[in-house]
Amino acid sequence: QVQLVESGGGLVQPGGSLRLSCAASRRPFNINTMGWYRQAPGKQRELVATITDGGITNYLEPVKGRFTISRDNAKKMVYLQMNSLRPEDTAVYYCNAGIKLYSYSALRDYWGQGTQVTVSS
């Protein structure tokens, strides 16, 4: 098995910045697309940003220009740099990755445990 471990959440004032990190606990055969999702209280989980193993990125419209997703394949990590944070960005942020554990394994979705981001003055 492999676990995704997130870090970097916290409380920040509007306009501030945070950087989320997510690391895979072991080196699998392949890590495909990695991404960040978020879920605010009373709302459905939504995709924030994704990045393919080739570096192609995709963003939720409200975060474009403010958030940047990146990955370090050698370190098995994905990052989310969040700038100009707004109160509506408050949510639990989850790391996601499509992983093949072994060459013969099926591609499967893995999720982190979530990290709280609160934007408030």
DSSP file (Angstrom, degrees, kcal/mol; ACC not computed):
  #  RESIDUE AA STRUCTURE BP1 BP2  ACC     N-H-->O    O-->H-N    N-H-->O    O-->H-N    TCO  KAPPA ALPHA  PHI   PSI    X-CA   Y-CA   Z-CA
    1    1 A Q              0   0    0      0, 0.0     2,-0.4     0, 0.0     0, 0.0   0.000 360.0 360.0 360.0 164.2    0.0    0.0    0.0
    2    2 A V        -     0   0    0     23,-0.1     2,-0.4    97,-0.0    22,-0.0  -0.996 360.0-153.9-136.6 143.2    0.9    3.6   -0.3
    3    3 A Q        -     0   0    0     -2,-0.4    22,-2.5   107,-0.1     2,-0.5  -0.885   9.4-141.7-115.3 148.6   -0.2    6.6    1.8
    4    4 A L  E     -Ab  24 112A   0    107,-0.5   109,-0.6    -2,-0.4     2,-0.5  -0.951  18.8-163.8-107.6 125.6   -0.4   10.3    0.8
    5    5 A V  E     -A   23   0A   0     18,-2.5    18,-2.1    -2,-0.5     2,-0.2  -0.941   3.7-161.1-118.1 118.8    0.6   12.6    3.6
    6    6 A E  E     +A   22   0A   0     -2,-0.5     2,-0.3    16,-0.2    16,-0.2  -0.609  13.7 167.7 -96.8 156.2   -0.3   16.2    3.5
    7    7 A S  E     +A   21   0A   0     14,-2.1    14,-2.7    -2,-0.2   108,-0.1  -0.973  41.6  67.2-154.8 163.5    1.1   19.2    5.4
    8    8 A G        +     0   0    0     -2,-0.3    11,-0.4     1,-0.3    14,-0.0   0.382  60.1 131.3 108.1  -3.9    1.1   22.9    5.3
    9    9 A G        +     0   0    0     12,-0.1     2,-0.3     9,-0.1    -1,-0.3  -0.169  24.0 115.4 -72.9 175.1   -2.4   23.9    6.2
   10   10 A G  E     -e  117   0B   0    106,-1.1   108,-2.8   105,-0.1     2,-0.5  -0.984  62.0 -45.9 159.0-166.2   -3.3   26.4    8.9
   11   11 A L  E     +e  118   0B   0     -2,-0.3     2,-0.3   106,-0.2   108,-0.2  -0.855  52.9 167.6-102.3 131.7   -4.9   29.8    9.6
   12   12 A V  E     -e  119   0B   0    106,-2.7   108,-2.1    -2,-0.5     3,-0.1  -0.987  33.4-113.2-142.7 150.5   -4.1   32.7    7.4
   13   13 A Q    >   -     0   0    0     -2,-0.3     3,-2.3   106,-0.2    72,-0.2  -0.456  51.4 -80.2 -78.6 155.1   -5.5   36.2    7.0
   14   14 A P  T 3  S+     0   0    0      0, 0.0    72,-0.2     0, 0.0    -1,-0.1  -0.293 121.5  27.8 -53.6 137.0   -7.2   37.2    3.7
   15   15 A G  T 3  S+     0   0    0     70,-3.2    69,-0.6     1,-0.3    71,-0.1   0.279 100.2 118.2  90.3 -10.0   -4.6   38.1    1.1
   16   16 A G    <   -     0   0    0     -3,-2.3    69,-2.3    69,-0.2     2,-0.3  -0.079  56.5-122.0 -82.1-175.5   -2.0   35.8    2.7
   17   17 A S        +     0   0    0     66,-0.2     2,-0.3    67,-0.2    66,-0.2  -0.934  21.3 179.1-131.9 150.8   -0.3   32.7    1.4
   18   18 A L  E     - C   0  82A   0     64,-2.1    64,-3.3    -2,-0.3     2,-0.5  -0.981  16.2-147.0-143.2 153.3    0.1   29.1    2.3
   19   19 A R  E     - C   0  81A   0    -11,-0.4     2,-0.3    -2,-0.3    62,-0.2  -0.976  12.7-158.9-124.7 119.6    1.9   26.2    0.7
   20   20 A L  E     - C   0  80A   0     60,-2.6    60,-2.3    -2,-0.5     2,-0.3  -0.734   7.9-166.3 -94.1 144.2    0.5   22.7    0.9
   21   21 A S  E     -AC   7  79A   0    -14,-2.7   -14,-2.1    -2,-0.3     2,-0.4  -0.949   6.7-170.6-128.4 150.5    2.7   19.7    0.4
   22   22 A C  E     -AC   6  78A   0     56,-1.7    56,-2.1    -2,-0.3     2,-0.4  -0.981   5.5-170.9-143.7 128.4    1.8   16.0   -0.2
   23   23 A A  E     -AC   5  77A   0    -18,-2.1   -18,-2.5    -2,-0.4     2,-0.3  -0.951  21.9-128.9-123.4 139.6    4.2   13.1   -0.2
   24   24 A A  E     -A    4   0A   0     52,-2.1   -20,-0.2    -2,-0.4    -2,-0.0  -0.684  19.9-135.7 -81.8 139.0    3.8    9.5   -1.1
   25   25 A S  S    S+     0   0    0    -22,-2.5     2,-0.3    -2,-0.3    -1,-0.1   0.670  82.4  13.0 -74.3 -16.9    4.9    7.1    1.6
   26   26 A R  S    S-     0   0    0    -23,-0.2    -1,-0.0    50,-0.1    -2,-0.0  -0.956  86.1 -95.8-150.6 167.0    6.8    4.8   -0.8
   27   27 A R        -     0   0    0     -2,-0.3     2,-0.1     2,-0.0    -2,-0.0  -0.784  43.6-167.5 -92.3 110.1    7.9    4.7   -4.4
   28   28 A P        -     0   0    0      0, 0.0    73,-0.2     0, 0.0    74,-0.2  -0.233  38.4 -97.1 -84.7-178.2    5.3    3.0   -6.5
   29   29 A F  S    S-     0   0    0     71,-1.0     2,-0.3    72,-1.0    72,-0.2   0.912 102.9  -4.4 -63.5 -42.4    5.8    1.7  -10.0
   30   30 A N  E     -F  100   0B   0     70,-2.0    70,-2.7    72,-0.1     2,-0.5  -0.978  52.3-156.1-156.0 137.8    4.1    4.9  -11.4
   31   31 A I  E     -F   99   0B   0     -2,-0.3    68,-0.2    68,-0.2     3,-0.1  -0.976  23.7-178.1-112.8 117.9    2.4    8.0  -10.2
   32   32 A N  E     -     0   0B   0     66,-3.8     2,-0.1    -2,-0.5    -1,-0.1   0.528  53.8  -3.7 -86.6-128.5    0.1    9.4  -12.8
   33   33 A T  E     -     0   0B   0     19,-0.1    65,-2.3    64,-0.1     2,-0.3  -0.434  66.1-164.0 -68.2 137.9   -1.9   12.6  -12.4
   34   34 A M  E     +FG  97  51B   0     17,-2.6    17,-2.8    63,-0.2     2,-0.3  -0.886  16.8 160.0-118.6 153.4   -1.7   14.3   -9.0
   35   35 A G  E     -FG  96  50B   0     61,-2.7    61,-2.6    -2,-0.3     2,-0.4  -0.976  34.9-117.4-162.3 174.4   -4.1   16.9   -7.7
   36   36 A W  E     -FG  95  49B   0     13,-2.8    12,-2.9    -2,-0.3    13,-1.7  -0.984  25.2-179.3-124.3 135.4   -5.7   18.8   -4.9
   37   37 A Y  E     -FG  94  47B   0     57,-2.8    57,-3.0    -2,-0.4     2,-0.3  -0.834   8.7-156.8-122.5 163.7   -9.3   18.8   -4.0
   38   38 A R  E     -FG  93  46B   0      8,-2.5     8,-3.0    -2,-0.3     2,-0.4  -0.990   8.0-162.0-142.9 154.9  -11.1   20.7   -1.3
   39   39 A Q  E     -F   92   0B   0     53,-2.1    53,-2.2    -2,-0.3     6,-0.2  -0.945   7.9-162.5-139.7 116.3  -14.3   20.4    0.7
   40   40 A A    >   -     0   0    0      4,-0.4     3,-2.3    -2,-0.4    51,-0.1  -0.587  45.5 -75.4 -89.9 157.7  -15.9   23.3    2.5
   41   41 A P  T 3  S+     0   0    0      0, 0.0    -1,-0.1     0, 0.0     3,-0.1  -0.286 118.8   6.3 -55.9 129.9  -18.6   22.7    5.3
   42   42 A G  T 3  S+     0   0    0      1,-0.3     2,-0.3    -3,-0.1    -2,-0.0   0.526 113.7 100.6  76.8   5.7  -21.9   21.7    3.7
   43   43 A K  S <  S-     0   0    0     -3,-2.3    -1,-0.3     1,-0.0     2,-0.1  -0.807  75.2-102.5-121.6 162.5  -20.5   21.6    0.2
   44   44 A Q        -     0   0    0     -2,-0.3    -4,-0.4     1,-0.1     2,-0.2  -0.450  46.4 -93.5 -78.2 155.2  -19.3   18.8   -2.1
   45   45 A R        -     0   0    0     -6,-0.2     2,-0.3    -2,-0.1    -6,-0.2  -0.482  49.0-164.9 -66.1 136.5  -15.7   18.1   -2.7
   46   46 A E  E     -G   38   0B   0     -8,-3.0    -8,-2.5    -2,-0.2     2,-0.3  -0.941  23.4-108.7-129.2 150.5  -14.4   20.0   -5.7
   47   47 A L  E     +G   37   0B   0     -2,-0.3   -10,-0.3   -10,-0.2     3,-0.1  -0.592  31.2 177.3 -75.5 131.4  -11.3   19.7   -7.8
   48   48 A V  E     -     0   0B   0    -12,-2.9    12,-2.8     1,-0.4     2,-0.3   0.838  62.0 -21.9 -99.0 -49.8   -8.9   22.6   -7.2
   49   49 A A  E     -GH  36  59B   0    -13,-1.7   -13,-2.8    10,-0.2    -1,-0.4  -0.979  53.3-164.0-162.5 148.1   -5.9   21.7   -9.4
   50   50 A T  E     -GH  35  58B   0      8,-2.3     8,-1.9    -2,-0.3     2,-0.3  -0.943   1.3-165.4-133.1 158.9   -4.3   18.8  -11.2
   51   51 A I  E     -GH  34  57B   0    -17,-2.8   -17,-2.6    -2,-0.3     6,-0.2  -0.973  15.7-139.4-144.6 129.2   -1.0   18.1  -12.8
   52   52 A T    >   -     0   0    0      4,-2.3     3,-1.7    -2,-0.3   -19,-0.1  -0.269  34.5-101.9 -79.3 170.9   -0.1   15.2  -15.0
   53   53 A D  T 3  S+     0   0    0      1,-0.3    -1,-0.1     2,-0.1    20,-0.1   0.688 126.2  55.6 -67.4 -15.0    3.2   13.3  -14.9
   54   54 A G  T 3  S-     0   0    0      2,-0.1    -1,-0.3     0, 0.0   -21,-0.0   0.437 123.7-105.1 -93.3  -1.7    4.2   15.4  -17.9
   55   55 A G    <   +     0   0    0     -3,-1.7     2,-0.4     1,-0.3    -2,-0.1   0.567  67.5 148.4  93.6   9.1    3.5   18.6  -16.1
   56   56 A I        -     0   0    0      1,-0.0    -4,-2.3     2,-0.0    -1,-0.3  -0.661  31.8-155.9 -79.7 130.0    0.2   19.7  -17.7
   57   57 A T  E     -H   51   0B   0     -2,-0.4     2,-0.3    -6,-0.2    -6,-0.2  -0.712  17.1-172.1-111.4 157.3   -1.9   21.6  -15.2
   58   58 A N  E     -H   50   0B   0     -8,-1.9    -8,-2.3    -2,-0.3     2,-0.3  -0.990  10.8-165.2-146.0 139.1   -5.5   22.3  -14.8
   59   59 A Y  E     -H   49   0B   0     -2,-0.3   -10,-0.2   -10,-0.2     2,-0.2  -0.938  28.6-109.3-131.0 148.7   -7.2   24.7  -12.3
   60   60 A L    >>  -     0   0    0    -12,-2.8     3,-1.7    -2,-0.3     4,-0.8  -0.550  43.8-117.2 -64.0 137.0  -10.6   25.5  -10.9
   61   61 A E  G >4 S+     0   0    0      1,-0.3     3,-1.2    -2,-0.2    -1,-0.1   0.863 108.9  55.2 -52.9 -46.3  -11.6   28.8  -12.4
   62   62 A P  G 34 S+     0   0    0      0, 0.0    -1,-0.3     0, 0.0   -14,-0.0   0.693 110.5  46.7 -64.9 -15.4  -11.8   30.8   -9.1
   63   63 A V  G X> S+     0   0    0     -3,-1.7     4,-2.5   -15,-0.2     3,-2.2   0.515  80.2 121.9-103.1  -5.5   -8.2   29.9   -8.2
   64   64 A K  T << S+     0   0    0     -3,-1.2     4,-0.1    -4,-0.8    -3,-0.0  -0.333  82.0  15.8 -59.1 134.5   -6.6   30.6  -11.5
   65   65 A G  T 34 S+     0   0    0      2,-0.4    -1,-0.3     1,-0.1     3,-0.1   0.254 125.9  59.9  85.4 -13.0   -3.8   33.2  -11.2
   66   66 A R  T <4 S+     0   0    0     -3,-2.2    17,-2.1     1,-0.2     2,-0.3   0.714  98.8  51.1-113.1 -35.7   -3.7   32.7   -7.4
   67   67 A F  E  <  -D   82   0A   0     -4,-2.5    -2,-0.4    15,-0.2     2,-0.4  -0.808  60.5-166.4-108.1 146.5   -2.8   29.0   -6.9
   68   68 A T  E     -D   81   0A   0     13,-2.4    13,-3.0    -2,-0.3     2,-0.4  -0.986   5.1-158.0-134.0 125.1    0.0   27.1   -8.5
   69   69 A I  E     +D   80   0A   0     -2,-0.4     2,-0.3    11,-0.2    11,-0.2  -0.813  20.8 163.0 -99.7 141.4    0.3   23.3   -8.5
   70   70 A S  E     -D   79   0A   0      9,-1.7     9,-3.1    -2,-0.4     2,-0.3  -0.953  17.6-153.7-148.5 166.2    3.7   21.7   -9.0
   71   71 A R  E     -D   78   0A   0     -2,-0.3     2,-0.5     7,-0.3     7,-0.2  -0.986  13.7-150.5-144.9 154.6    5.3   18.3   -8.5
   72   72 A D  E  >> -D   77   0A   0      5,-2.6     5,-2.1    -2,-0.3     4,-0.8  -0.922  12.3-170.9-123.7 101.3    8.7   16.7   -7.8
   73   73 A N  T  45S+     0   0    0     -2,-0.5     3,-0.5     1,-0.2    -1,-0.1   0.853  84.6  56.1 -65.7 -34.7    8.6   13.3   -9.3
   74   74 A A  T  45S+     0   0    0      1,-0.2    -1,-0.2    -3,-0.1    -2,-0.0   0.875 115.1  38.4 -64.5 -35.9   12.0   12.3   -7.8
   75   75 A K  T  45S-     0   0    0     -3,-0.3   -51,-0.3     2,-0.1    -1,-0.2   0.458 107.1-126.4 -93.2  -2.0   10.6   13.1   -4.3
   76   76 A K  T  <5 +     0   0    0     -4,-0.8   -52,-2.1    -3,-0.5     2,-0.3   0.904  65.5 134.2  59.9  42.3    7.2   11.7   -5.0
   77   77 A M  E   < -CD  23  72A   0     -5,-2.1    -5,-2.6   -54,-0.2     2,-0.4  -0.893  43.1-162.9-127.9 153.5    5.6   15.0   -4.0
   78   78 A V  E     -CD  22  71A   0    -56,-2.1   -56,-1.7    -2,-0.3     2,-0.3  -0.986  14.1-162.0-131.2 145.3    3.0   17.5   -5.1
   79   79 A Y  E     -CD  21  70A   0     -9,-3.1    -9,-1.7    -2,-0.4     2,-0.4  -0.869  13.2-158.2-126.2 155.6    2.6   21.0   -3.9
   80   80 A L  E     -CD  20  69A   0    -60,-2.3   -60,-2.6    -2,-0.3     2,-0.6  -0.895   8.9-162.2-134.8 107.2    0.0   23.7   -4.0
   81   81 A Q  E     -CD  19  68A   0    -13,-3.0   -13,-2.4    -2,-0.4     2,-0.6  -0.799  11.8-166.5 -87.6 120.6    1.2   27.3   -3.6
   82   82 A M  E     +CD  18  67A   0    -64,-3.3   -64,-2.1    -2,-0.6     2,-0.3  -0.937  10.9 173.1-116.6 115.6   -1.8   29.4   -2.6
   83   83 A N        +     0   0    0    -17,-2.1   -66,-0.2    -2,-0.6   -67,-0.2  -0.742  59.9  24.2-115.1 164.8   -1.5   33.2   -2.8
   84   84 A S  S    S-     0   0    0    -69,-0.6    -1,-0.2    -2,-0.3   -68,-0.2   0.899  84.7-160.5  49.1  47.7   -4.1   36.0   -2.3
   85   85 A L        -     0   0    0    -69,-2.3   -70,-3.2    -3,-0.2   -69,-0.2  -0.256   7.2-158.9 -65.1 145.8   -6.2   33.7   -0.2
   86   86 A R    >   -     0   0    0    -72,-0.2     3,-2.2   -71,-0.1     4,-0.3  -0.838  31.8-109.6-121.2 157.1   -9.8   34.6    0.3
   87   87 A P  G >  S+     0   0    0      0, 0.0     3,-1.8     0, 0.0    32,-0.3   0.848 117.6  62.7 -55.2 -33.1  -12.3   33.5    3.0
   88   88 A E  G 3  S+     0   0    0      1,-0.3   -48,-0.0   -48,-0.0    -3,-0.0   0.570  89.5  68.8 -72.8  -6.0  -14.1   31.4    0.4
   89   89 A D  G <  S+     0   0    0     -3,-2.2    -1,-0.3    30,-0.1     2,-0.2   0.530  71.6 120.8 -82.8  -6.9  -10.9   29.3    0.0
   90   90 A T    <   +     0   0    0     -3,-1.8     2,-0.3    -4,-0.3    28,-0.2  -0.401  40.6 106.1 -61.0 125.0  -11.6   28.0    3.6
   91   91 A A  E    S- I   0 117B   0     26,-2.0    26,-2.7    -2,-0.2     2,-0.6  -0.969  76.1 -79.3-178.1 171.7  -11.9   24.2    3.4
   92   92 A V  E     -FI  39 116B   0    -53,-2.2   -53,-2.1    -2,-0.3     2,-0.5  -0.872  48.1-146.8 -89.1 127.0  -10.3   20.9    4.0
   93   93 A Y  E     -FI  38 115B   0     22,-3.0    22,-2.1    -2,-0.6     2,-0.4  -0.838  12.3-162.4-102.6 131.1   -7.8   20.3    1.2
   94   94 A Y  E     -F   37   0B   0    -57,-3.0   -57,-2.8    -2,-0.5     2,-0.3  -0.918  11.9-138.8-117.2 136.3   -7.1   16.7    0.0
   95   95 A C  E     -F   36   0B   0     -2,-0.4    17,-2.3   -59,-0.2     2,-0.3  -0.704  24.1-172.6 -86.8 143.2   -4.2   15.4   -2.0
   96   96 A N  E     +FJ  35 111B   0    -61,-2.6   -61,-2.7    -2,-0.3     2,-0.3  -0.988   7.8 175.3-137.5 146.2   -5.1   12.9   -4.7
   97   97 A A  E     -FJ  34 110B   0     13,-1.9    13,-2.4    -2,-0.3     2,-0.7  -0.984  29.7-133.1-151.8 141.7   -3.0   10.7   -7.0
   98   98 A G  E     - J   0 109B   0    -65,-2.3   -66,-3.8    -2,-0.3     2,-0.4  -0.863  41.5-177.9 -91.1 118.0   -3.5    8.0   -9.6
   99   99 A I  E     -FJ  31 108B   0      9,-3.0     9,-2.2    -2,-0.7     2,-0.6  -0.947  31.7-160.2-129.6 136.9   -1.0    5.3   -8.7
  100  100 A K  E     -F   30   0B   0    -70,-2.7   -70,-2.0    -2,-0.4   -71,-1.0  -0.970  11.9-163.8-106.9 115.9    0.1    2.0  -10.0
  101  101 A L  S    S+     0   0    0     -2,-0.6   -72,-1.0     5,-0.4     2,-0.3   0.924  73.4   8.6 -67.3 -43.0    1.8    0.2   -7.2
  102  102 A Y  S >  S-     0   0    0    -74,-0.2     3,-1.5     4,-0.1   -72,-0.1  -0.834  85.5 -99.9-131.6 168.4    3.5   -2.4   -9.4
  103  103 A S  T 3  S+     0   0    0     -2,-0.3    -2,-0.0     1,-0.3    -1,-0.0   0.806 125.0  45.1 -61.6 -28.2    3.8   -2.8  -13.2
  104  104 A Y  T 3  S+     0   0    0      2,-0.1    -1,-0.3    -4,-0.0     2,-0.1   0.428  94.2 105.2 -95.8   0.2    1.0   -5.3  -13.2
  105  105 A S  S <  S-     0   0    0     -3,-1.5     2,-0.2     1,-0.1     3,-0.0  -0.416  73.4-112.8 -80.5 155.0   -1.3   -3.3  -10.9
  106  106 A A        -     0   0    0     -2,-0.1    -5,-0.4     1,-0.1     2,-0.3  -0.544  39.7 -97.6 -77.3 152.2   -4.4   -1.4  -12.0
  107  107 A L        -     0   0    0     -2,-0.2     2,-0.3    -7,-0.1    -7,-0.2  -0.579  53.1-176.9 -70.0 129.3   -4.3    2.4  -11.8
  108  108 A R  E     -J   99   0B   0     -9,-2.2    -9,-3.0    -2,-0.3     2,-0.3  -0.966  26.9-115.6-135.6 147.6   -6.0    3.3   -8.6
  109  109 A D  E     -J   98   0B   0     -2,-0.3     2,-0.4   -11,-0.2   -11,-0.2  -0.643  29.5-169.6 -80.9 133.3   -7.0    6.6   -6.8
  110  110 A Y  E     -J   97   0B   0    -13,-2.4   -13,-1.9    -2,-0.3     2,-0.4  -0.945   2.8-160.0-121.7 147.9   -5.3    7.4   -3.5
  111  111 A W  E     -J   96   0B   0     -2,-0.4  -107,-0.5   -15,-0.2   -15,-0.2  -0.948  12.0-131.9-128.2 145.4   -6.3   10.1   -1.1
  112  112 A G  B     -b    4   0A   0    -17,-2.3  -107,-0.2    -2,-0.4     3,-0.1  -0.290  33.9-105.7 -81.0 178.1   -4.6   11.9    1.7
  113  113 A Q        -     0   0    0   -109,-0.6  -108,-0.1     1,-0.1   -19,-0.1   0.618  62.9-110.9 -83.6 -12.9   -6.2   12.5    5.1
  114  114 A G        -     0   0    0      1,-0.1     2,-0.4   -19,-0.0   -20,-0.2   0.144  20.7-131.4  97.3 146.9   -6.9   16.2    4.4
  115  115 A T  E     - I   0  93B   0    -22,-2.1   -22,-3.0  -108,-0.1     2,-0.3  -1.000  22.8-120.7-135.9 134.4   -5.4   19.4    5.9
  116  116 A Q  E     - I   0  92B   0     -2,-0.4  -106,-1.1   -24,-0.2     2,-0.5  -0.557  23.1-171.5 -79.8 130.9   -7.5   22.3    7.1
  117  117 A V  E     -eI  10  91B   0    -26,-2.7   -26,-2.0    -2,-0.3     2,-0.5  -0.990   5.7-176.3-119.0 122.1   -7.0   25.7    5.5
  118  118 A T  E     -e   11   0B   0   -108,-2.8  -106,-2.7    -2,-0.5     2,-0.7  -0.977   9.3-167.3-122.9 123.8   -8.8   28.6    7.2
  119  119 A V  E     +e   12   0B   0     -2,-0.5     2,-0.3   -32,-0.3  -106,-0.2  -0.927  34.4 131.5-112.2 110.1   -8.8   32.1    5.8
  120  120 A S              0   0    0   -108,-2.1    -2,-0.1    -2,-0.7   -34,-0.0  -0.994 360.0 360.0-158.8 147.6  -10.0   34.6    8.3
  121  121 A S              0   0    0     -2,-0.3  -108,-0.1  -108,-0.2    -1,-0.1   0.418 360.0 360.0 -93.9 360.0   -9.2   37.9    9.9
